[in-house]
Amino acid sequence: MQRATQIAQIFSLISFGCYGAGCLLSKRMVGEFERYRMPSVRVLTGCLQMAASAGLALGFYNRPVALAASGGLAVMMFVAVVVRFKIQDSWVAALPALGFCLLNLFIFLQNY
């Protein structure tokens, strides 16, 4: 695996591990998911992000797991971009989700 892919995978697994834990534990995230008009999916989102983070870690040893985790995160972040525009957030507010979508698409394609 190329060094750039490894660095991207490490960055993504740390980011989504932290964000997933935040979805489950942070009171601020309760408010964010209410603002997204999706409070019922906060716990599911956090669990899926933490599972995908673990999948990215396991993906260093098993490429199909890396494919599933990075592909799932790319789709999740694409949906996040759509949600941001649906609630009329700015492009600036949607940029992190778009960046993580592209990052995980890169990881996916490198493992394909």
N, C-alpha and C positions, 0 to 999 in steps of 0.2 A: 504494500500500500504506500502511496506517495506521502511524503512528509506533510504537504499542504492539506491533504485529506485527513491525516491523523490529527493535525492541529484543529481543523474545522470540527472534527468529530468530538474531540475533547472539549472544545469551547461550547458546542451544542449540548453535550451531555451534562456539563456543569450548569449551564444556563437553564436548561429545562428541569434538571433536578431541583434547582433552587426555586424556579418559578412554580413548579408543580407543588413543592412543599408550601410555598406561599399561598397558593390557591386553597390549600387545605387548612392552613394555620393562621393566615393573616386576616384581621378584621378589615383592613383596607381593601383586600380582594373581594370581600363580600359586597362592599359598596361598588367596586368596579363591575362586577358581574350584574349587579342591579342596573347600573348605568348602561351596560351592554344589552339590557332587557333579556338576560339569560341566566337568572340566578339558579335555576334548577340544574344547570350543567356544570356549576363550579367544581363540585367534588369530583365528578366524572372527569372533567378536564384536568384537574390536578393529578388524579390517579393515572390517567393516560399519559400525561407528560412525565411523571416519575417512571412509569413502566417503559416509555420510549427512551428515557435517559439510561435506564439499566440496559435496554436493548442496544443502545449505542456502545455502551461499555462492553457488552458481550460480543458485539459486532466486530471487535478487533480480532476475535478468534473464530467467528462464524459469520461469513458474509451475508447469507440470507437473513440473519437476524438484523444486521446493519441495514439491509435493504428495507425490511419491514419497518424498522424504527424510524429511519430517515424519511422514508416515503410517507409514513403516517404523520410525522411532524410537518412535512412540507404541505400536506393537505390541510392539516389543522391550522397552520399559519396562513394559508390561502383563505380559509374560512374566516380567520380573524381579521384579515384585511377587508373582506366583504362586510363583516359586521361593523368594522370601524366606519366604513362609508355609509352603511345603512343608518347608523346613529348620527351621521353627519359630523364625524370627527374630521380634522384636517389631514392633509397628506403627511404632515410632520408626525402626527400621532400614529398614523398607519405605517410609517417607515420601519420601526423595529419588527413588526410582524412580517412585512414584506422582506426585510433583510434575512430574517430567520427562515422564511419560506425558501428564498433563493439559496441560502447556506445549506439547508437540508436537501434541497434538490441537487445541489452540487455533490453532497455526500452520497446521495442515492445513485447518481450517474457514475460516480467514481467506483462504486461497489457493484455496479450492474455487470 
